[in-house]
Amino acid sequence: MQTVSEMLKAKGKEVWTIGPDATVYEALEVMAQRDVGALVVVQDGRPVGIFSERDYARKVILKGKSSKETPVRDLMTEDLLCVSPSSTVEECMALMSARKLRHLPVVDGGRLAGIISIGDVVNEVITNQDFKINEMEKYILTGH
């Protein structure tokens, strides 16, 4: 089973973050510049929440807020579920499916070590299945 650590080595450990006091508008600017769907909210080097496109779509207009005046802390998801570098891809997929999550911060020793998305997990599963299929075809055709 592949671990999150192995997946991060392949995809990179870069994580885009924002502080809880930044405005929602500033967060949206970073997300657009970096072409990402979520930012980990970090305070004093530790993840305290996550702010996603979903948070914006569901919590700004529907609650009568202004993105240029509202701090990220007011709209971020605080119930932050994180995984460790030793978590498996299968564990992440189960967690993401059960909790309907699109992003999982990776935390090592209380510090942010990366982030994985549902797309990362799906790509990893597909790559693993392709490898297994190729190995089976090779075995069937050659006998070893």
Backbone torsions as a table, in degrees:
resi	resn	phi	psi	omega
1	MET	NA	130.8	179.2
2	GLN	-77.2	143.5	-179.8
3	THR	-99.3	165.4	176.2
4	VAL	-61.3	-38.4	178.8
5	SER	-57.6	-44.9	179.1
6	GLU	-65.6	-38.9	179.3
7	MET	-65.9	-41.1	179.5
8	LEU	-66.3	-33.1	176.7
9	LYS	-61.6	-38.8	-178.3
10	ALA	-75.9	-42.3	-174.8
11	LYS	-92.9	-21.3	-177.2
12	GLY	104.8	156.1	-175.9
13	LYS	-104.0	7.6	-177.7
14	GLU	-65.0	130.0	179.3
15	VAL	-131.1	132.6	177.3
16	TRP	-92.6	131.0	-175.4
17	THR	-127.2	169.0	175.1
18	ILE	-150.9	153.6	177.7
19	GLY	-83.9	155.2	-177.7
20	PRO	-66.1	-21.4	-179.2
21	ASP	-90.2	-7.2	175.9
22	ALA	-65.7	155.4	178.5
23	THR	-79.4	158.1	176.4
24	VAL	-59.0	-38.2	178.7
25	TYR	-60.6	-43.6	177.7
26	GLU	-61.9	-40.1	177.9
27	ALA	-62.8	-43.0	178.8
28	LEU	-63.8	-36.9	177.1
29	GLU	-62.7	-44.8	179.1
30	VAL	-63.7	-43.9	-179.7
31	MET	-61.6	-40.0	179.2
32	ALA	-69.2	-43.4	179.8
33	GLN	-62.4	-39.2	-175.0
34	ARG	-94.6	-4.7	-179.6
35	ASP	55.0	51.5	178.2
36	VAL	-125.0	157.7	-177.9
37	GLY	-97.8	-3.3	-178.8
38	ALA	-158.9	153.3	174.4
39	LEU	-125.3	138.0	173.2
40	VAL	-80.1	131.7	179.0
41	VAL	-90.0	121.6	-173.8
42	VAL	-122.4	135.8	175.4
43	GLN	-133.0	127.0	-178.0
44	ASP	54.3	38.9	176.6
45	GLY	78.2	2.3	-177.6
46	ARG	-119.3	139.3	178.2
47	PRO	-69.6	130.6	-179.6
48	VAL	-120.6	-5.3	-180.0
49	GLY	177.5	-176.9	176.3
50	ILE	-139.9	140.4	178.1
51	PHE	-120.4	122.3	-175.6
52	SER	-124.4	168.8	174.5
53	GLU	-56.5	-35.6	178.9
54	ARG	-63.9	-41.9	177.1
55	ASP	-59.5	-44.4	179.6
56	TYR	-63.1	-49.8	-175.6
57	ALA	-61.1	-34.6	-174.0
58	ARG	-97.7	-16.4	-170.6
59	LYS	-118.3	-10.1	-178.1
60	VAL	-89.3	-71.1	-176.8
61	ILE	-63.9	-43.8	-177.7
62	LEU	-61.6	-24.7	179.6
63	LYS	-105.1	9.2	177.4
64	GLY	66.7	34.4	-177.9
65	LYS	-102.4	162.0	176.2
66	SER	-109.0	129.2	-177.6
67	SER	-68.0	-23.9	-179.5
68	LYS	-82.6	-13.1	-177.9
69	GLU	-115.7	-20.9	-174.2
70	THR	-85.7	128.0	175.8
71	PRO	-74.5	150.0	179.6
72	VAL	-54.2	-37.6	-177.2
73	ARG	-56.6	-28.4	-178.9
74	ASP	-74.6	-20.3	-174.8
75	LEU	-121.0	-13.0	-176.6
76	MET	-65.4	156.2	173.2
77	THR	-83.7	116.9	-176.6
78	GLU	-89.7	-26.0	179.5
79	ASP	-75.3	73.8	-171.3
80	LEU	-81.8	117.8	173.7
81	LEU	-96.8	126.9	-178.2
82	CYS	-124.0	160.7	174.6
83	VAL	-122.4	164.4	178.5
84	SER	-101.7	164.5	177.6
85	PRO	-59.6	-24.3	-179.1
86	SER	-86.7	-5.7	176.9
87	SER	-63.0	148.7	179.1
88	THR	-90.8	160.0	177.2
89	VAL	-59.7	-39.4	179.9
90	GLU	-63.7	-40.3	177.3
91	GLU	-63.5	-41.6	179.1
92	CYS	-63.6	-43.3	-179.6
93	MET	-62.9	-42.5	179.6
94	ALA	-63.7	-43.6	180.0
95	LEU	-64.9	-45.0	-179.4
96	MET	-64.8	-39.6	179.1
97	SER	-69.0	-45.9	-176.9
98	ALA	-65.5	-38.6	-175.6
99	ARG	-100.7	2.5	-179.7
100	LYS	55.7	49.7	-179.9
101	LEU	-103.1	148.0	177.2
102	ARG	-108.9	-15.5	-177.8
103	HIS	-140.8	140.2	176.0
104	LEU	-129.8	113.8	172.6
105	PRO	-66.1	146.3	177.1
106	VAL	-106.6	123.1	-176.6
107	VAL	-120.6	132.6	179.0
108	ASP	-129.4	115.2	-179.2
109	GLY	63.2	33.5	179.4
110	GLY	82.5	-4.9	-178.9
111	ARG	-108.3	146.4	178.5
112	LEU	-67.5	124.1	-176.8
113	ALA	-116.1	-5.5	-179.1
114	GLY	159.9	-175.0	175.6
115	ILE	-149.4	143.5	174.4
116	ILE	-124.0	146.0	179.7
117	SER	-109.6	167.0	176.7
118	ILE	-60.2	-34.3	176.8
119	GLY	-62.7	-40.3	177.2
120	ASP	-61.3	-43.7	-178.6
121	VAL	-66.2	-45.0	179.7
122	VAL	-62.5	-44.3	178.4
123	ASN	-59.9	-40.2	179.8
124	GLU	-65.7	-42.6	178.8
125	VAL	-63.0	-43.9	179.8
126	ILE	-63.3	-44.4	178.6
127	THR	-60.6	-43.4	179.3
128	ASN	-63.8	-42.2	178.9
129	GLN	-65.6	-41.4	177.7
130	ASP	-59.4	-42.4	178.7
131	PHE	-61.6	-46.3	-179.9
132	LYS	-63.2	-41.0	178.9
133	ILE	-63.6	-43.7	178.4
134	ASN	-62.2	-40.7	178.8
135	GLU	-65.5	-39.8	178.2
136	MET	-65.9	-42.8	178.2
137	GLU	-61.5	-42.8	178.6
138	LYS	-61.2	-44.1	179.7
139	TYR	-64.0	-43.8	-179.7
140	ILE	-63.6	-41.5	-176.5
141	LEU	-77.0	-33.0	-175.1
142	THR	-109.9	-16.8	-178.3
143	GLY	84.3	2.2	174.2
144	HIS	-157.6	NA	NA
